[in-house]
Amino acid sequence: MNDRPLMRSRVLAILSLVVITSCHAPATAPVTAPATSPVTAPVTAPATSPVTASATAPTTARVPPASSTVQLGAISVDRTEGSVRVPGVVALREGWLEQAVCQQGTRDHESLITVSMPPSSIHAALLLAGLEPGRPGHWRVRDDGSLELVPPTGEAVLIEVEWVDVAGSTQRGPLSAWIRAEGAAAPTSFVFAGSVMRDRAVAPYVADQSGSVVGLVTFGDEPIASVAVVPDRADVAEPSLKAWTERIPREGTAVTIVIRRAPSRVP
């Protein structure tokens, strides 16, 4: 019934070679160390010789400490901070929204930002950062006409956007500040929902087919989801989320999406 371990292993396999290479790169340092044997040092030079002191120094001093940062293609993962940095581009400054972030060429017409990599790559990066996925939310109309809304689960995350403005200054702020809500509360809380895995030869990770990365409306395939369940049918829930034009840089502006573990709440 619980297929999360299966999802984790299958998604991580997408970039496993890159992860292994990045994580073990420092281990090659001892192999490239000078070939001179430290055993011969006392014979070839007095103990007070600067050359001997260098030759007999502990070899571990030359090995750089393992970095907490791993590069997965264009995605940067900080395993200590529990964060990932994803490059993207501003796609939309006006109009209704159903996505905050999507893969380029999928839901660009309803998303603030597009990214070039498949959503499963971002999922793998979040796993490497130590975040725990849950499940996307869903909804249905009951027989009596009432709505059943099931919110998404998963580790809470904070999402920020960095960009350079026209004056050359670096700006950073919450992604939610780019969203204007009409007649409803703007989405400010997100979780690592993890999308859904299906047994299909093509795009078993459902978000790789739909392009969803950060969802605002509940389609049930969101890797990262707003905790508020918003039905994806206009006849059930009228559109209420729009791009906040005045706060968004020009379309085509390069941005960095920073997704990190939300601080634990004190009871």
Contacts in CASP RR format, 6 or more apart in sequence:
PFRMAT RR
TARGET T0000
AUTHOR 0000-0000-0000
METHOD contacts of the structure
MODEL  1
MNDRPLMRSRVLAILSLVVITSCHAPATAPVTAPATSPVTAPVTAPATSP
VTASATAPTTARVPPASSTVQLGAISVDRTEGSVRVPGVVALREGWLEQA
VCQQGTRDHESLITVSMPPSSIHAALLLAGLEPGRPGHWRVRDDGSLELV
PPTGEAVLIEVEWVDVAGSTQRGPLSAWIRAEGAAAPTSFVFAGSVMRDR
AVAPYVADQSGSVVGLVTFGDEPIASVAVVPDRADVAEPSLKAWTERIPR
EGTAVTIVIRRAPSRVP
3 197 0 8 1.000
4 133 0 8 1.000
4 134 0 8 1.000
6 197 0 8 1.000
7 133 0 8 1.000
7 194 0 8 1.000
7 197 0 8 1.000
8 127 0 8 1.000
8 133 0 8 1.000
10 197 0 8 1.000
10 204 0 8 1.000
10 205 0 8 1.000
11 120 0 8 1.000
11 123 0 8 1.000
11 124 0 8 1.000
11 127 0 8 1.000
11 197 0 8 1.000
11 205 0 8 1.000
12 19 0 8 1.000
12 124 0 8 1.000
12 127 0 8 1.000
12 128 0 8 1.000
14 120 0 8 1.000
14 121 0 8 1.000
14 124 0 8 1.000
15 72 0 8 1.000
15 73 0 8 1.000
15 121 0 8 1.000
15 124 0 8 1.000
15 125 0 8 1.000
18 71 0 8 1.000
18 72 0 8 1.000
18 73 0 8 1.000
19 70 0 8 1.000
19 72 0 8 1.000
19 124 0 8 1.000
19 128 0 8 1.000
22 70 0 8 1.000
22 71 0 8 1.000
22 72 0 8 1.000
23 66 0 8 1.000
23 70 0 8 1.000
26 63 0 8 1.000
26 64 0 8 1.000
26 65 0 8 1.000
26 66 0 8 1.000
26 67 0 8 1.000
29 62 0 8 1.000
29 63 0 8 1.000
29 64 0 8 1.000
30 59 0 8 1.000
30 63 0 8 1.000
33 59 0 8 1.000
33 62 0 8 1.000
34 55 0 8 1.000
36 55 0 8 1.000
38 55 0 8 1.000
38 56 0 8 1.000
41 52 0 8 1.000
41 55 0 8 1.000
41 56 0 8 1.000
42 52 0 8 1.000
42 56 0 8 1.000
44 52 0 8 1.000
45 51 0 8 1.000
45 52 0 8 1.000
45 55 0 8 1.000
46 52 0 8 1.000
68 78 0 8 1.000
68 79 0 8 1.000
68 80 0 8 1.000
68 81 0 8 1.000
69 76 0 8 1.000
69 77 0 8 1.000
69 78 0 8 1.000
69 79 0 8 1.000
70 76 0 8 1.000
70 77 0 8 1.000
70 79 0 8 1.000
70 128 0 8 1.000
71 77 0 8 1.000
72 121 0 8 1.000
72 124 0 8 1.000
72 125 0 8 1.000
72 128 0 8 1.000
73 117 0 8 1.000
73 121 0 8 1.000
74 86 0 8 1.000
74 87 0 8 1.000
74 116 0 8 1.000
74 117 0 8 1.000
75 84 0 8 1.000
75 85 0 8 1.000
75 86 0 8 1.000
75 87 0 8 1.000
75 117 0 8 1.000
75 121 0 8 1.000
75 122 0 8 1.000
75 125 0 8 1.000
76 84 0 8 1.000
76 85 0 8 1.000
77 83 0 8 1.000
77 84 0 8 1.000
77 125 0 8 1.000
77 128 0 8 1.000
77 129 0 8 1.000
78 84 0 8 1.000
78 85 0 8 1.000
78 129 0 8 1.000
79 128 0 8 1.000
79 129 0 8 1.000
79 130 0 8 1.000
81 129 0 8 1.000
81 260 0 8 1.000
81 261 0 8 1.000
82 129 0 8 1.000
82 130 0 8 1.000
82 131 0 8 1.000
82 260 0 8 1.000
82 261 0 8 1.000
83 129 0 8 1.000
83 258 0 8 1.000
83 259 0 8 1.000
83 260 0 8 1.000
83 261 0 8 1.000
84 122 0 8 1.000
84 125 0 8 1.000
84 126 0 8 1.000
84 129 0 8 1.000
84 258 0 8 1.000
84 259 0 8 1.000
84 260 0 8 1.000
85 256 0 8 1.000
85 257 0 8 1.000
85 258 0 8 1.000
86 115 0 8 1.000
86 117 0 8 1.000
86 122 0 8 1.000
86 125 0 8 1.000
86 256 0 8 1.000
86 257 0 8 1.000
86 258 0 8 1.000
86 259 0 8 1.000
87 115 0 8 1.000
87 116 0 8 1.000
87 254 0 8 1.000
87 255 0 8 1.000
87 256 0 8 1.000
87 257 0 8 1.000
88 113 0 8 1.000
88 114 0 8 1.000
88 115 0 8 1.000
88 116 0 8 1.000
88 254 0 8 1.000
88 255 0 8 1.000
88 256 0 8 1.000
88 257 0 8 1.000
89 104 0 8 1.000
89 113 0 8 1.000
89 114 0 8 1.000
89 115 0 8 1.000
89 252 0 8 1.000
89 253 0 8 1.000
89 254 0 8 1.000
89 255 0 8 1.000
90 112 0 8 1.000
90 113 0 8 1.000
90 163 0 8 1.000
90 248 0 8 1.000
90 249 0 8 1.000
90 250 0 8 1.000
90 251 0 8 1.000
90 252 0 8 1.000
90 253 0 8 1.000
90 255 0 8 1.000
91 104 0 8 1.000
91 108 0 8 1.000
91 111 0 8 1.000
91 112 0 8 1.000
91 113 0 8 1.000
91 114 0 8 1.000
91 251 0 8 1.000
91 252 0 8 1.000
92 108 0 8 1.000
92 109 0 8 1.000
92 110 0 8 1.000
92 111 0 8 1.000
92 112 0 8 1.000
92 243 0 8 1.000
92 251 0 8 1.000
93 243 0 8 1.000
93 245 0 8 1.000
93 248 0 8 1.000
93 250 0 8 1.000
93 251 0 8 1.000
94 242 0 8 1.000
94 243 0 8 1.000
94 245 0 8 1.000
95 242 0 8 1.000
95 243 0 8 1.000
96 110 0 8 1.000
96 239 0 8 1.000
96 241 0 8 1.000
96 242 0 8 1.000
97 110 0 8 1.000
97 111 0 8 1.000
97 112 0 8 1.000
97 179 0 8 1.000
97 216 0 8 1.000
97 217 0 8 1.000
97 241 0 8 1.000
97 242 0 8 1.000
97 243 0 8 1.000
98 107 0 8 1.000
98 110 0 8 1.000
98 111 0 8 1.000
98 215 0 8 1.000
98 216 0 8 1.000
98 217 0 8 1.000
98 219 0 8 1.000
98 232 0 8 1.000
98 241 0 8 1.000
99 107 0 8 1.000
99 110 0 8 1.000
99 111 0 8 1.000
99 112 0 8 1.000
99 212 0 8 1.000
99 213 0 8 1.000
99 214 0 8 1.000
99 215 0 8 1.000
99 216 0 8 1.000
99 217 0 8 1.000
100 111 0 8 1.000
100 112 0 8 1.000
100 113 0 8 1.000
100 159 0 8 1.000
100 175 0 8 1.000
100 178 0 8 1.000
100 179 0 8 1.000
100 187 0 8 1.000
100 213 0 8 1.000
100 214 0 8 1.000
100 215 0 8 1.000
100 216 0 8 1.000
101 111 0 8 1.000
101 112 0 8 1.000
101 113 0 8 1.000
101 114 0 8 1.000
101 115 0 8 1.000
101 175 0 8 1.000
101 213 0 8 1.000
101 214 0 8 1.000
101 215 0 8 1.000
101 224 0 8 1.000
101 257 0 8 1.000
102 108 0 8 1.000
102 110 0 8 1.000
102 111 0 8 1.000
102 113 0 8 1.000
102 114 0 8 1.000
102 115 0 8 1.000
102 211 0 8 1.000
102 212 0 8 1.000
102 213 0 8 1.000
102 214 0 8 1.000
103 114 0 8 1.000
103 115 0 8 1.000
103 116 0 8 1.000
103 117 0 8 1.000
103 118 0 8 1.000
103 119 0 8 1.000
103 208 0 8 1.000
103 211 0 8 1.000
103 212 0 8 1.000
103 213 0 8 1.000
104 114 0 8 1.000
104 115 0 8 1.000
104 116 0 8 1.000
105 114 0 8 1.000
106 210 0 8 1.000
106 211 0 8 1.000
106 212 0 8 1.000
107 210 0 8 1.000
107 211 0 8 1.000
107 212 0 8 1.000
108 114 0 8 1.000
112 175 0 8 1.000
112 178 0 8 1.000
112 179 0 8 1.000
112 243 0 8 1.000
112 248 0 8 1.000
113 161 0 8 1.000
113 175 0 8 1.000
113 255 0 8 1.000
113 257 0 8 1.000
115 122 0 8 1.000
115 213 0 8 1.000
115 257 0 8 1.000
118 205 0 8 1.000
118 207 0 8 1.000
118 208 0 8 1.000
118 211 0 8 1.000
119 195 0 8 1.000
119 205 0 8 1.000
119 207 0 8 1.000
119 208 0 8 1.000
119 211 0 8 1.000
119 212 0 8 1.000
119 213 0 8 1.000
119 223 0 8 1.000
120 195 0 8 1.000
120 205 0 8 1.000
120 207 0 8 1.000
120 208 0 8 1.000
122 213 0 8 1.000
122 223 0 8 1.000
122 224 0 8 1.000
122 259 0 8 1.000
123 133 0 8 1.000
123 194 0 8 1.000
123 195 0 8 1.000
123 205 0 8 1.000
123 207 0 8 1.000
123 223 0 8 1.000
126 133 0 8 1.000
126 157 0 8 1.000
126 192 0 8 1.000
126 223 0 8 1.000
126 259 0 8 1.000
127 133 0 8 1.000
129 260 0 8 1.000
129 261 0 8 1.000
130 261 0 8 1.000
131 155 0 8 1.000
131 157 0 8 1.000
131 192 0 8 1.000
131 261 0 8 1.000
132 154 0 8 1.000
132 155 0 8 1.000
132 192 0 8 1.000
133 154 0 8 1.000
133 155 0 8 1.000
133 192 0 8 1.000
133 193 0 8 1.000
133 194 0 8 1.000
134 152 0 8 1.000
134 153 0 8 1.000
134 154 0 8 1.000
134 155 0 8 1.000
134 191 0 8 1.000
134 192 0 8 1.000
134 193 0 8 1.000
134 194 0 8 1.000
135 152 0 8 1.000
135 153 0 8 1.000
135 154 0 8 1.000
135 193 0 8 1.000
135 194 0 8 1.000
135 196 0 8 1.000
136 152 0 8 1.000
136 193 0 8 1.000
136 194 0 8 1.000
136 195 0 8 1.000
136 196 0 8 1.000
136 218 0 8 1.000
136 219 0 8 1.000
136 220 0 8 1.000
136 221 0 8 1.000
136 222 0 8 1.000
136 225 0 8 1.000
137 150 0 8 1.000
137 151 0 8 1.000
137 152 0 8 1.000
137 153 0 8 1.000
137 193 0 8 1.000
137 218 0 8 1.000
137 220 0 8 1.000
137 222 0 8 1.000
137 225 0 8 1.000
137 229 0 8 1.000
138 150 0 8 1.000
138 218 0 8 1.000
138 220 0 8 1.000
138 229 0 8 1.000
139 147 0 8 1.000
139 148 0 8 1.000
139 149 0 8 1.000
139 150 0 8 1.000
139 218 0 8 1.000
139 229 0 8 1.000
139 231 0 8 1.000
139 236 0 8 1.000
140 147 0 8 1.000
140 148 0 8 1.000
141 147 0 8 1.000
141 148 0 8 1.000
141 236 0 8 1.000
142 148 0 8 1.000
147 231 0 8 1.000
147 236 0 8 1.000
149 229 0 8 1.000
149 231 0 8 1.000
150 229 0 8 1.000
151 227 0 8 1.000
151 228 0 8 1.000
151 229 0 8 1.000
152 191 0 8 1.000
152 193 0 8 1.000
152 218 0 8 1.000
152 222 0 8 1.000
152 225 0 8 1.000
152 226 0 8 1.000
152 227 0 8 1.000
152 229 0 8 1.000
153 191 0 8 1.000
153 193 0 8 1.000
154 191 0 8 1.000
154 192 0 8 1.000
154 193 0 8 1.000
154 194 0 8 1.000
155 191 0 8 1.000
155 192 0 8 1.000
155 261 0 8 1.000
155 262 0 8 1.000
156 189 0 8 1.000
156 190 0 8 1.000
156 191 0 8 1.000
156 261 0 8 1.000
156 262 0 8 1.000
157 190 0 8 1.000
157 191 0 8 1.000
157 192 0 8 1.000
157 224 0 8 1.000
157 259 0 8 1.000
157 260 0 8 1.000
157 261 0 8 1.000
157 262 0 8 1.000
158 174 0 8 1.000
158 190 0 8 1.000
158 259 0 8 1.000
158 260 0 8 1.000
158 261 0 8 1.000
158 262 0 8 1.000
159 174 0 8 1.000
159 175 0 8 1.000
159 176 0 8 1.000
159 190 0 8 1.000
159 214 0 8 1.000
159 224 0 8 1.000
159 257 0 8 1.000
159 258 0 8 1.000
159 259 0 8 1.000
160 172 0 8 1.000
160 173 0 8 1.000
160 174 0 8 1.000
160 175 0 8 1.000
160 257 0 8 1.000
160 258 0 8 1.000
160 260 0 8 1.000
161 172 0 8 1.000
161 173 0 8 1.000
161 174 0 8 1.000
161 175 0 8 1.000
161 178 0 8 1.000
161 255 0 8 1.000
161 256 0 8 1.000
161 257 0 8 1.000
161 258 0 8 1.000
162 170 0 8 1.000
162 171 0 8 1.000
162 172 0 8 1.000
162 173 0 8 1.000
162 255 0 8 1.000
162 256 0 8 1.000
162 258 0 8 1.000
163 170 0 8 1.000
163 171 0 8 1.000
163 249 0 8 1.000
163 253 0 8 1.000
163 254 0 8 1.000
163 255 0 8 1.000
163 256 0 8 1.000
164 170 0 8 1.000
164 171 0 8 1.000
164 254 0 8 1.000
165 171 0 8 1.000
165 249 0 8 1.000
166 250 0 8 1.000
171 249 0 8 1.000
172 258 0 8 1.000
174 188 0 8 1.000
175 214 0 8 1.000
175 257 0 8 1.000
176 186 0 8 1.000
176 187 0 8 1.000
176 188 0 8 1.000
177 244 0 8 1.000
177 247 0 8 1.000
178 243 0 8 1.000
178 244 0 8 1.000
178 247 0 8 1.000
178 248 0 8 1.000
179 186 0 8 1.000
179 187 0 8 1.000
179 216 0 8 1.000
179 241 0 8 1.000
179 242 0 8 1.000
179 243 0 8 1.000
179 244 0 8 1.000
180 186 0 8 1.000
180 241 0 8 1.000
180 242 0 8 1.000
180 243 0 8 1.000
180 244 0 8 1.000
181 187 0 8 1.000
181 240 0 8 1.000
181 241 0 8 1.000
181 242 0 8 1.000
182 240 0 8 1.000
182 241 0 8 1.000
182 242 0 8 1.000
183 240 0 8 1.000
184 240 0 8 1.000
184 241 0 8 1.000
185 228 0 8 1.000
186 241 0 8 1.000
187 216 0 8 1.000
187 226 0 8 1.000
187 227 0 8 1.000
187 228 0 8 1.000
187 241 0 8 1.000
189 226 0 8 1.000
189 227 0 8 1.000
189 228 0 8 1.000
190 214 0 8 1.000
190 224 0 8 1.000
190 225 0 8 1.000
190 226 0 8 1.000
190 227 0 8 1.000
191 224 0 8 1.000
191 225 0 8 1.000
191 227 0 8 1.000
192 223 0 8 1.000
192 224 0 8 1.000
193 222 0 8 1.000
193 223 0 8 1.000
193 224 0 8 1.000
193 225 0 8 1.000
194 207 0 8 1.000
194 222 0 8 1.000
194 223 0 8 1.000
194 224 0 8 1.000
195 205 0 8 1.000
195 206 0 8 1.000
195 207 0 8 1.000
195 212 0 8 1.000
195 221 0 8 1.000
195 222 0 8 1.000
195 223 0 8 1.000
196 205 0 8 1.000
196 206 0 8 1.000
196 207 0 8 1.000
196 220 0 8 1.000
196 221 0 8 1.000
197 204 0 8 1.000
197 205 0 8 1.000
197 206 0 8 1.000
198 204 0 8 1.000
198 206 0 8 1.000
202 209 0 8 1.000
203 209 0 8 1.000
206 221 0 8 1.000
207 213 0 8 1.000
207 221 0 8 1.000
207 222 0 8 1.000
207 223 0 8 1.000
210 219 0 8 1.000
210 221 0 8 1.000
212 219 0 8 1.000
212 221 0 8 1.000
212 222 0 8 1.000
212 223 0 8 1.000
213 223 0 8 1.000
213 224 0 8 1.000
214 222 0 8 1.000
214 223 0 8 1.000
214 224 0 8 1.000
214 225 0 8 1.000
214 257 0 8 1.000
215 222 0 8 1.000
215 224 0 8 1.000
215 225 0 8 1.000
215 226 0 8 1.000
216 226 0 8 1.000
216 230 0 8 1.000
216 241 0 8 1.000
217 230 0 8 1.000
217 231 0 8 1.000
217 232 0 8 1.000
217 241 0 8 1.000
218 225 0 8 1.000
218 229 0 8 1.000
218 230 0 8 1.000
218 231 0 8 1.000
218 232 0 8 1.000
219 232 0 8 1.000
224 259 0 8 1.000
230 237 0 8 1.000
230 240 0 8 1.000
230 241 0 8 1.000
231 237 0 8 1.000
249 255 0 8 1.000
END
